[in-house]
């Protein structure tokens, strides 16, 4: 999922049957916070346009 692999390919790799694959994905594939934030930024950009300054992620480690 993190690599953008299509659901159908994931289902086949995991051996999930077509009738139960959606339920198995919901149970075993967890969406990381970074992915959710990225989608939220894309939606915000589509609705309100790109931000002039990048948002500060309070959970991000400060380097340097």
PDB file with SEQRES, HELIX, SHEET and CRYST1 records, atoms N, CA, C and O in Angstrom:
SEQRES   1 A   64  UNK UNK UNK UNK UNK UNK UNK UNK UNK UNK UNK UNK UNK          
SEQRES   2 A   64  UNK UNK UNK UNK UNK UNK UNK UNK UNK UNK UNK UNK UNK          
SEQRES   3 A   64  UNK UNK UNK UNK UNK UNK UNK UNK UNK UNK UNK UNK UNK          
SEQRES   4 A   64  UNK UNK UNK UNK UNK UNK UNK UNK UNK UNK UNK UNK UNK          
SEQRES   5 A   64  UNK UNK UNK UNK UNK UNK UNK UNK UNK UNK UNK UNK              
HELIX    1 AA1 UNK A    7  UNK A   14  1                                   8    
HELIX    2 AA2 UNK A   21  UNK A   28  1                                   8    
HELIX    3 AA3 UNK A   33  UNK A   48  1                                  16    
CRYST1    1.000    1.000    1.000  90.00  90.00  90.00 P 1           1          
ATOM      1  N   UNK A   1       0.832  -1.183   0.000  1.00  0.00           N  
ATOM      2  CA  UNK A   1       0.000   0.000   0.000  1.00  0.00           C  
ATOM      3  C   UNK A   1       0.881   1.253   0.000  1.00  0.00           C  
ATOM      4  O   UNK A   1       0.627   2.195  -0.751  1.00  0.00           O  
ATOM      5  N   UNK A   2       1.911   1.258   0.841  1.00  0.00           N  
ATOM      6  CA  UNK A   2       2.798   2.421   0.916  1.00  0.00           C  
ATOM      7  C   UNK A   2       3.520   2.676  -0.403  1.00  0.00           C  
ATOM      8  O   UNK A   2       3.888   3.811  -0.704  1.00  0.00           O  
ATOM      9  N   UNK A   3       3.717   1.635  -1.177  1.00  0.00           N  
ATOM     10  CA  UNK A   3       4.418   1.763  -2.453  1.00  0.00           C  
ATOM     11  C   UNK A   3       3.481   2.039  -3.622  1.00  0.00           C  
ATOM     12  O   UNK A   3       3.928   2.161  -4.763  1.00  0.00           O  
ATOM     13  N   UNK A   4       2.182   2.137  -3.342  1.00  0.00           N  
ATOM     14  CA  UNK A   4       1.223   2.398  -4.401  1.00  0.00           C  
ATOM     15  C   UNK A   4       0.834   1.152  -5.185  1.00  0.00           C  
ATOM     16  O   UNK A   4       0.334   1.255  -6.305  1.00  0.00           O  
ATOM     17  N   UNK A   5       1.059  -0.019  -4.607  1.00  0.00           N  
ATOM     18  CA  UNK A   5       0.698  -1.266  -5.267  1.00  0.00           C  
ATOM     19  C   UNK A   5      -0.831  -1.371  -5.311  1.00  0.00           C  
ATOM     20  O   UNK A   5      -1.489  -1.160  -4.292  1.00  0.00           O  
ATOM     21  N   UNK A   6      -1.397  -1.692  -6.468  1.00  0.00           N  
ATOM     22  CA  UNK A   6      -2.856  -1.805  -6.571  1.00  0.00           C  
ATOM     23  C   UNK A   6      -3.418  -2.869  -5.613  1.00  0.00           C  
ATOM     24  O   UNK A   6      -2.761  -3.868  -5.321  1.00  0.00           O  
ATOM     25  N   UNK A   7      -4.633  -2.634  -5.138  1.00  0.00           N  
ATOM     26  CA  UNK A   7      -5.279  -3.560  -4.202  1.00  0.00           C  
ATOM     27  C   UNK A   7      -5.323  -4.984  -4.741  1.00  0.00           C  
ATOM     28  O   UNK A   7      -5.086  -5.938  -3.999  1.00  0.00           O  
ATOM     29  N   UNK A   8      -5.619  -5.131  -6.002  1.00  0.00           N  
ATOM     30  CA  UNK A   8      -5.725  -6.470  -6.599  1.00  0.00           C  
ATOM     31  C   UNK A   8      -4.412  -7.239  -6.492  1.00  0.00           C  
ATOM     32  O   UNK A   8      -4.422  -8.449  -6.263  1.00  0.00           O  
ATOM     33  N   UNK A   9      -3.290  -6.553  -6.654  1.00  0.00           N  
ATOM     34  CA  UNK A   9      -1.978  -7.193  -6.541  1.00  0.00           C  
ATOM     35  C   UNK A   9      -1.705  -7.565  -5.089  1.00  0.00           C  
ATOM     36  O   UNK A   9      -1.209  -8.656  -4.810  1.00  0.00           O  
ATOM     37  N   UNK A  10      -2.026  -6.663  -4.165  1.00  0.00           N  
ATOM     38  CA  UNK A  10      -1.860  -6.957  -2.735  1.00  0.00           C  
ATOM     39  C   UNK A  10      -2.674  -8.189  -2.361  1.00  0.00           C  
ATOM     40  O   UNK A  10      -2.182  -9.075  -1.663  1.00  0.00           O  
ATOM     41  N   UNK A  11      -3.920  -8.243  -2.825  1.00  0.00           N  
ATOM     42  CA  UNK A  11      -4.792  -9.380  -2.529  1.00  0.00           C  
ATOM     43  C   UNK A  11      -4.171 -10.690  -3.001  1.00  0.00           C  
ATOM     44  O   UNK A  11      -4.205 -11.693  -2.288  1.00  0.00           O  
ATOM     45  N   UNK A  12      -3.609 -10.678  -4.192  1.00  0.00           N  
ATOM     46  CA  UNK A  12      -3.030 -11.898  -4.744  1.00  0.00           C  
ATOM     47  C   UNK A  12      -1.776 -12.297  -3.970  1.00  0.00           C  
ATOM     48  O   UNK A  12      -1.581 -13.476  -3.675  1.00  0.00           O  
ATOM     49  N   UNK A  13      -0.930 -11.330  -3.640  1.00  0.00           N  
ATOM     50  CA  UNK A  13       0.285 -11.619  -2.878  1.00  0.00           C  
ATOM     51  C   UNK A  13      -0.066 -12.213  -1.522  1.00  0.00           C  
ATOM     52  O   UNK A  13       0.569 -13.166  -1.071  1.00  0.00           O  
ATOM     53  N   UNK A  14      -1.082 -11.645  -0.874  1.00  0.00           N  
ATOM     54  CA  UNK A  14      -1.477 -12.099   0.456  1.00  0.00           C  
ATOM     55  C   UNK A  14      -2.321 -13.368   0.421  1.00  0.00           C  
ATOM     56  O   UNK A  14      -2.530 -13.995   1.459  1.00  0.00           O  
ATOM     57  N   UNK A  15      -2.808 -13.756  -0.758  1.00  0.00           N  
ATOM     58  CA  UNK A  15      -3.619 -14.956  -0.881  1.00  0.00           C  
ATOM     59  C   UNK A  15      -5.067 -14.750  -0.461  1.00  0.00           C  
ATOM     60  O   UNK A  15      -5.751 -15.707  -0.100  1.00  0.00           O  
ATOM     61  N   UNK A  16      -5.535 -13.515  -0.504  1.00  0.00           N  
ATOM     62  CA  UNK A  16      -6.905 -13.202  -0.108  1.00  0.00           C  
ATOM     63  C   UNK A  16      -7.854 -13.460  -1.261  1.00  0.00           C  
ATOM     64  O   UNK A  16      -7.573 -13.087  -2.400  1.00  0.00           O  
ATOM     65  N   UNK A  17      -8.973 -14.096  -0.970  1.00  0.00           N  
ATOM     66  CA  UNK A  17      -9.994 -14.401  -1.967  1.00  0.00           C  
ATOM     67  C   UNK A  17     -10.759 -13.133  -2.354  1.00  0.00           C  
ATOM     68  O   UNK A  17     -10.939 -12.241  -1.524  1.00  0.00           O  
ATOM     69  N   UNK A  18     -11.212 -13.050  -3.615  1.00  0.00           N  
ATOM     70  CA  UNK A  18     -11.946 -11.859  -4.061  1.00  0.00           C  
ATOM     71  C   UNK A  18     -13.144 -11.492  -3.196  1.00  0.00           C  
ATOM     72  O   UNK A  18     -13.398 -10.304  -2.994  1.00  0.00           O  
ATOM     73  N   UNK A  19     -13.881 -12.450  -2.682  1.00  0.00           N  
ATOM     74  CA  UNK A  19     -15.062 -12.145  -1.883  1.00  0.00           C  
ATOM     75  C   UNK A  19     -14.764 -11.589  -0.506  1.00  0.00           C  
ATOM     76  O   UNK A  19     -15.618 -10.940   0.100  1.00  0.00           O  
ATOM     77  N   UNK A  20     -13.557 -11.836  -0.001  1.00  0.00           N  
ATOM     78  CA  UNK A  20     -13.208 -11.390   1.354  1.00  0.00           C  
ATOM     79  C   UNK A  20     -12.055 -10.399   1.373  1.00  0.00           C  
ATOM     80  O   UNK A  20     -11.664  -9.937   2.444  1.00  0.00           O  
ATOM     81  N   UNK A  21     -11.502 -10.061   0.214  1.00  0.00           N  
ATOM     82  CA  UNK A  21     -10.292  -9.241   0.175  1.00  0.00           C  
ATOM     83  C   UNK A  21     -10.491  -7.850   0.767  1.00  0.00           C  
ATOM     84  O   UNK A  21      -9.594  -7.346   1.444  1.00  0.00           O  
ATOM     85  N   UNK A  22     -11.635  -7.218   0.534  1.00  0.00           N  
ATOM     86  CA  UNK A  22     -11.867  -5.874   1.087  1.00  0.00           C  
ATOM     87  C   UNK A  22     -11.891  -5.921   2.611  1.00  0.00           C  
ATOM     88  O   UNK A  22     -11.343  -5.043   3.276  1.00  0.00           O  
ATOM     89  N   UNK A  23     -12.524  -6.944   3.151  1.00  0.00           N  
ATOM     90  CA  UNK A  23     -12.572  -7.089   4.612  1.00  0.00           C  
ATOM     91  C   UNK A  23     -11.177  -7.370   5.178  1.00  0.00           C  
ATOM     92  O   UNK A  23     -10.822  -6.854   6.238  1.00  0.00           O  
ATOM     93  N   UNK A  24     -10.392  -8.183   4.478  1.00  0.00           N  
ATOM     94  CA  UNK A  24      -9.035  -8.509   4.935  1.00  0.00           C  
ATOM     95  C   UNK A  24      -8.142  -7.264   4.871  1.00  0.00           C  
ATOM     96  O   UNK A  24      -7.343  -7.033   5.779  1.00  0.00           O  
ATOM     97  N   UNK A  25      -8.270  -6.463   3.808  1.00  0.00           N  
ATOM     98  CA  UNK A  25      -7.492  -5.223   3.720  1.00  0.00           C  
ATOM     99  C   UNK A  25      -7.840  -4.285   4.854  1.00  0.00           C  
ATOM    100  O   UNK A  25      -6.951  -3.681   5.454  1.00  0.00           O  
ATOM    101  N   UNK A  26      -9.119  -4.154   5.155  1.00  0.00           N  
ATOM    102  CA  UNK A  26      -9.550  -3.275   6.247  1.00  0.00           C  
ATOM    103  C   UNK A  26      -8.992  -3.757   7.587  1.00  0.00           C  
ATOM    104  O   UNK A  26      -8.694  -2.950   8.466  1.00  0.00           O  
ATOM    105  N   UNK A  27      -8.857  -5.046   7.734  1.00  0.00           N  
ATOM    106  CA  UNK A  27      -8.384  -5.602   9.004  1.00  0.00           C  
ATOM    107  C   UNK A  27      -6.870  -5.522   9.149  1.00  0.00           C  
ATOM    108  O   UNK A  27      -6.373  -5.222  10.235  1.00  0.00           O  
ATOM    109  N   UNK A  28      -6.128  -5.786   8.075  1.00  0.00           N  
ATOM    110  CA  UNK A  28      -4.683  -5.943   8.193  1.00  0.00           C  
ATOM    111  C   UNK A  28      -3.831  -4.808   7.628  1.00  0.00           C  
ATOM    112  O   UNK A  28      -2.654  -4.704   7.974  1.00  0.00           O  
ATOM    113  N   UNK A  29      -4.387  -3.960   6.774  1.00  0.00           N  
ATOM    114  CA  UNK A  29      -3.603  -2.857   6.223  1.00  0.00           C  
ATOM    115  C   UNK A  29      -3.945  -1.584   6.987  1.00  0.00           C  
ATOM    116  O   UNK A  29      -5.079  -1.107   6.940  1.00  0.00           O  
ATOM    117  N   UNK A  30      -2.977  -1.049   7.677  1.00  0.00           N  
ATOM    118  CA  UNK A  30      -3.179   0.159   8.471  1.00  0.00           C  
ATOM    119  C   UNK A  30      -2.567   1.353   7.747  1.00  0.00           C  
ATOM    120  O   UNK A  30      -1.458   1.280   7.219  1.00  0.00           O  
ATOM    121  N   UNK A  31      -3.302   2.434   7.735  1.00  0.00           N  
ATOM    122  CA  UNK A  31      -2.856   3.640   7.036  1.00  0.00           C  
ATOM    123  C   UNK A  31      -2.035   4.482   8.008  1.00  0.00           C  
ATOM    124  O   UNK A  31      -2.551   4.924   9.035  1.00  0.00           O  
ATOM    125  N   UNK A  32      -0.749   4.708   7.687  1.00  0.00           N  
ATOM    126  CA  UNK A  32       0.090   5.522   8.575  1.00  0.00           C  
ATOM    127  C   UNK A  32      -0.332   6.992   8.575  1.00  0.00           C  
ATOM    128  O   UNK A  32      -0.901   7.484   7.601  1.00  0.00           O  
ATOM    129  N   UNK A  33      -0.046   7.686   9.682  1.00  0.00           N  
ATOM    130  CA  UNK A  33      -0.398   9.103   9.807  1.00  0.00           C  
ATOM    131  C   UNK A  33       0.200   9.945   8.685  1.00  0.00           C  
ATOM    132  O   UNK A  33      -0.452  10.864   8.189  1.00  0.00           O  
ATOM    133  N   UNK A  34       1.426   9.645   8.282  1.00  0.00           N  
ATOM    134  CA  UNK A  34       2.073  10.428   7.223  1.00  0.00           C  
ATOM    135  C   UNK A  34       1.275  10.359   5.923  1.00  0.00           C  
ATOM    136  O   UNK A  34       1.176  11.349   5.198  1.00  0.00           O  
ATOM    137  N   UNK A  35       0.708   9.192   5.631  1.00  0.00           N  
ATOM    138  CA  UNK A  35      -0.104   9.037   4.429  1.00  0.00           C  
ATOM    139  C   UNK A  35      -1.394   9.838   4.527  1.00  0.00           C  
ATOM    140  O   UNK A  35      -1.807  10.475   3.558  1.00  0.00           O  
ATOM    141  N   UNK A  36      -2.033   9.809   5.698  1.00  0.00           N  
ATOM    142  CA  UNK A  36      -3.256  10.578   5.908  1.00  0.00           C  
ATOM    143  C   UNK A  36      -2.992  12.071   5.765  1.00  0.00           C  
ATOM    144  O   UNK A  36      -3.780  12.780   5.139  1.00  0.00           O  
ATOM    145  N   UNK A  37      -1.893  12.558   6.337  1.00  0.00           N  
ATOM    146  CA  UNK A  37      -1.544  13.979   6.248  1.00  0.00           C  
ATOM    147  C   UNK A  37      -1.278  14.388   4.807  1.00  0.00           C  
ATOM    148  O   UNK A  37      -1.671  15.476   4.387  1.00  0.00           O  
ATOM    149  N   UNK A  38      -0.613  13.523   4.051  1.00  0.00           N  
ATOM    150  CA  UNK A  38      -0.320  13.831   2.654  1.00  0.00           C  
ATOM    151  C   UNK A  38      -1.610  13.977   1.851  1.00  0.00           C  
ATOM    152  O   UNK A  38      -1.747  14.906   1.055  1.00  0.00           O  
ATOM    153  N   UNK A  39      -2.550  13.064   2.058  1.00  0.00           N  
ATOM    154  CA  UNK A  39      -3.838  13.133   1.363  1.00  0.00           C  
ATOM    155  C   UNK A  39      -4.600  14.389   1.790  1.00  0.00           C  
ATOM    156  O   UNK A  39      -5.210  15.057   0.956  1.00  0.00           O  
ATOM    157  N   UNK A  40      -4.570  14.709   3.076  1.00  0.00           N  
ATOM    158  CA  UNK A  40      -5.254  15.906   3.568  1.00  0.00           C  
ATOM    159  C   UNK A  40      -4.679  17.171   2.908  1.00  0.00           C  
ATOM    160  O   UNK A  40      -5.429  18.072   2.534  1.00  0.00           O  
ATOM    161  N   UNK A  41      -3.357  17.233   2.770  1.00  0.00           N  
ATOM    162  CA  UNK A  41      -2.717  18.386   2.100  1.00  0.00           C  
ATOM    163  C   UNK A  41      -3.149  18.478   0.646  1.00  0.00           C  
ATOM    164  O   UNK A  41      -3.421  19.570   0.145  1.00  0.00           O  
ATOM    165  N   UNK A  42      -3.215  17.337  -0.036  1.00  0.00           N  
ATOM    166  CA  UNK A  42      -3.615  17.329  -1.449  1.00  0.00           C  
ATOM    167  C   UNK A  42      -5.060  17.797  -1.610  1.00  0.00           C  
ATOM    168  O   UNK A  42      -5.374  18.553  -2.530  1.00  0.00           O  
ATOM    169  N   UNK A  43      -5.931  17.349  -0.718  1.00  0.00           N  
ATOM    170  CA  UNK A  43      -7.328  17.776  -0.773  1.00  0.00           C  
ATOM    171  C   UNK A  43      -7.437  19.271  -0.492  1.00  0.00           C  
ATOM    172  O   UNK A  43      -8.164  19.981  -1.186  1.00  0.00           O  
ATOM    173  N   UNK A  44      -6.720  19.752   0.519  1.00  0.00           N  
ATOM    174  CA  UNK A  44      -6.740  21.175   0.850  1.00  0.00           C  
ATOM    175  C   UNK A  44      -6.233  22.008  -0.324  1.00  0.00           C  
ATOM    176  O   UNK A  44      -6.790  23.061  -0.632  1.00  0.00           O  
ATOM    177  N   UNK A  45      -5.185  21.534  -0.969  1.00  0.00           N  
ATOM    178  CA  UNK A  45      -4.631  22.247  -2.113  1.00  0.00           C  
ATOM    179  C   UNK A  45      -5.618  22.283  -3.275  1.00  0.00           C  
ATOM    180  O   UNK A  45      -5.723  23.289  -3.975  1.00  0.00           O  
ATOM    181  N   UNK A  46      -6.340  21.181  -3.478  1.00  0.00           N  
ATOM    182  CA  UNK A  46      -7.322  21.134  -4.559  1.00  0.00           C  
ATOM    183  C   UNK A  46      -8.490  22.077  -4.283  1.00  0.00           C  
ATOM    184  O   UNK A  46      -9.051  22.664  -5.209  1.00  0.00           O  
ATOM    185  N   UNK A  47      -8.854  22.219  -3.013  1.00  0.00           N  
ATOM    186  CA  UNK A  47      -9.987  23.074  -2.658  1.00  0.00           C  
ATOM    187  C   UNK A  47      -9.587  24.539  -2.569  1.00  0.00           C  
ATOM    188  O   UNK A  47     -10.244  25.399  -3.156  1.00  0.00           O  
ATOM    189  N   UNK A  48      -8.509  24.833  -1.835  1.00  0.00           N  
ATOM    190  CA  UNK A  48      -8.133  26.219  -1.545  1.00  0.00           C  
ATOM    191  C   UNK A  48      -6.893  26.704  -2.268  1.00  0.00           C  
ATOM    192  O   UNK A  48      -6.510  27.864  -2.111  1.00  0.00           O  
ATOM    193  N   UNK A  49      -6.253  25.853  -3.058  1.00  0.00           N  
ATOM    194  CA  UNK A  49      -5.032  26.225  -3.752  1.00  0.00           C  
ATOM    195  C   UNK A  49      -3.819  25.921  -2.882  1.00  0.00           C  
ATOM    196  O   UNK A  49      -3.959  25.679  -1.683  1.00  0.00           O  
ATOM    197  N   UNK A  50      -2.640  25.933  -3.475  1.00  0.00           N  
ATOM    198  CA  UNK A  50      -1.430  25.589  -2.725  1.00  0.00           C  
ATOM    199  C   UNK A  50      -1.124  26.613  -1.632  1.00  0.00           C  
ATOM    200  O   UNK A  50      -1.407  27.802  -1.784  1.00  0.00           O  
ATOM    201  N   UNK A  51      -0.545  26.140  -0.533  1.00  0.00           N  
ATOM    202  CA  UNK A  51      -0.153  27.034   0.560  1.00  0.00           C  
ATOM    203  C   UNK A  51       1.112  27.777   0.175  1.00  0.00           C  
ATOM    204  O   UNK A  51       1.956  27.252  -0.551  1.00  0.00           O  
ATOM    205  N   UNK A  52       1.239  29.010   0.668  1.00  0.00           N  
ATOM    206  CA  UNK A  52       2.432  29.797   0.360  1.00  0.00           C  
ATOM    207  C   UNK A  52       3.628  29.333   1.171  1.00  0.00           C  
ATOM    208  O   UNK A  52       4.757  29.365   0.680  1.00  0.00           O  
ATOM    209  N   UNK A  53       3.399  28.900   2.412  1.00  0.00           N  
ATOM    210  CA  UNK A  53       4.484  28.368   3.228  1.00  0.00           C  
ATOM    211  C   UNK A  53       4.120  26.949   3.649  1.00  0.00           C  
ATOM    212  O   UNK A  53       2.957  26.677   3.951  1.00  0.00           O  
ATOM    213  N   UNK A  54       5.092  26.041   3.676  1.00  0.00           N  
ATOM    214  CA  UNK A  54       4.773  24.666   4.067  1.00  0.00           C  
ATOM    215  C   UNK A  54       4.326  24.603   5.521  1.00  0.00           C  
ATOM    216  O   UNK A  54       4.841  25.344   6.358  1.00  0.00           O  
ATOM    217  N   UNK A  55       3.372  23.725   5.833  1.00  0.00           N  
ATOM    218  CA  UNK A  55       2.905  23.597   7.221  1.00  0.00           C  
ATOM    219  C   UNK A  55       3.978  23.000   8.114  1.00  0.00           C  
ATOM    220  O   UNK A  55       4.813  22.221   7.657  1.00  0.00           O  
ATOM    221  N   UNK A  56       3.955  23.362   9.374  1.00  0.00           N  
ATOM    222  CA  UNK A  56       4.896  22.824  10.345  1.00  0.00           C  
ATOM    223  C   UNK A  56       4.267  21.594  10.972  1.00  0.00           C  
ATOM    224  O   UNK A  56       3.156  21.645  11.499  1.00  0.00           O  
ATOM    225  N   UNK A  57       4.997  20.483  10.907  1.00  0.00           N  
ATOM    226  CA  UNK A  57       4.519  19.242  11.503  1.00  0.00           C  
ATOM    227  C   UNK A  57       5.107  19.139  12.904  1.00  0.00           C  
ATOM    228  O   UNK A  57       6.310  18.931  13.066  1.00  0.00           O  
ATOM    229  N   UNK A  58       4.258  19.284  13.914  1.00  0.00           N  
ATOM    230  CA  UNK A  58       4.730  19.275  15.301  1.00  0.00           C  
ATOM    231  C   UNK A  58       5.287  17.920  15.713  1.00  0.00           C  
ATOM    232  O   UNK A  58       6.033  17.835  16.689  1.00  0.00           O  
ATOM    233  N   UNK A  59       4.940  16.855  14.986  1.00  0.00           N  
ATOM    234  CA  UNK A  59       5.419  15.533  15.319  1.00  0.00           C  
ATOM    235  C   UNK A  59       6.752  15.211  14.670  1.00  0.00           C  
ATOM    236  O   UNK A  59       7.358  14.182  14.972  1.00  0.00           O  
ATOM    237  N   UNK A  60       7.212  16.074  13.788  1.00  0.00           N  
ATOM    238  CA  UNK A  60       8.455  15.842  13.071  1.00  0.00           C  
ATOM    239  C   UNK A  60       9.641  16.176  13.969  1.00  0.00           C  
ATOM    240  O   UNK A  60       9.625  17.173  14.692  1.00  0.00           O  
ATOM    241  N   UNK A  61      10.669  15.333  13.916  1.00  0.00           N  
ATOM    242  CA  UNK A  61      11.881  15.585  14.698  1.00  0.00           C  
ATOM    243  C   UNK A  61      12.621  16.786  14.138  1.00  0.00           C  
ATOM    244  O   UNK A  61      12.713  16.958  12.922  1.00  0.00           O  
ATOM    245  N   UNK A  62      13.143  17.606  15.017  1.00  0.00           N  
ATOM    246  CA  UNK A  62      13.953  18.753  14.595  1.00  0.00           C  
ATOM    247  C   UNK A  62      15.374  18.281  14.358  1.00  0.00           C  
ATOM    248  O   UNK A  62      15.988  17.688  15.245  1.00  0.00           O  
ATOM    249  N   UNK A  63      15.897  18.535  13.179  1.00  0.00           N  
ATOM    250  CA  UNK A  63      17.273  18.155  12.850  1.00  0.00           C  
ATOM    251  C   UNK A  63      18.097  19.419  12.721  1.00  0.00           C  
ATOM    252  O   UNK A  63      17.688  20.389  12.083  1.00  0.00           O  
ATOM    253  N   UNK A  64      19.281  19.389  13.348  1.00  0.00           N  
ATOM    254  CA  UNK A  64      20.244  20.463  13.190  1.00  0.00           C  
ATOM    255  C   UNK A  64      19.898  21.620  14.016  1.00  0.00           C  
ATOM    256  O   UNK A  64      20.611  22.623  14.003  1.00  0.00           O  
TER     257      UNK A  64                                                      
END                                                                             
